[in-house]
Amino acid sequence: MLAARLLDEGFDVELRGALDGPYGLTVGDLARVDVYVPGDQIEEASMVLLVTEVDEVDEQFDDDRPPRAARRHVSGRVVAALILFVLVAGPLAQVLRWY
């Protein structure tokens, strides 16, 4: 993904590692793939990757989740229901224990 993004921006990219190896499924260090960019393009490539990362984080917060206050309101309902349950179940347990 990083290499594709950098290639799309016009950078010279070279991949080294477990690309076309004999193992179809690799884990750990066997699965490592390094992305290389020429020394004179490192700063610009780092900036492109940083902007891409910031954009991805920004998109995560733009979804249709309810605002934070609304999520607290739902949690408040759950807490209120638990308190009500304890207030009803406590005396009921006391009565049932006497019989």
Residue, then its C-alpha position, 0 to 999 in steps of 0.5 A: m500500500l505504501a509503495a502504491r501510494l508513493l508510486d502514484e505520487g511519482f516517487d521511485v520506489e523499490l521493494r525488498g524482502a519476501l515478495d516472490g519467495p518460495y513460501g506462500l504464507t509468511v509470518g514474522d521476519l519472513a513476511r517483512v517487506d522494506v520500502y526504499v526511496p532514493g535519498d533525495q526523495i526521502e523528505e518528500a516521500s515522508m511528507v506524502l505518507l504523513v499527509t496520507e496517515v492524517d487523512e485516514v485518521d480524519e476519515q475515521f472521525d467523519d463517519d456517522r457515529p453519534p456525537r459524544a454527548a449522545r453516546r453518554h446519554v445511552s450509557g446513562r440509560v444503562v446505568a439508570a436501568l442497573i440502579l433501578f434493578v438493584l433497588v427492586a431486586g435488593p428488597l425482593a431478595q430480602v423478602l424471598r430470603w425470609y420465606 
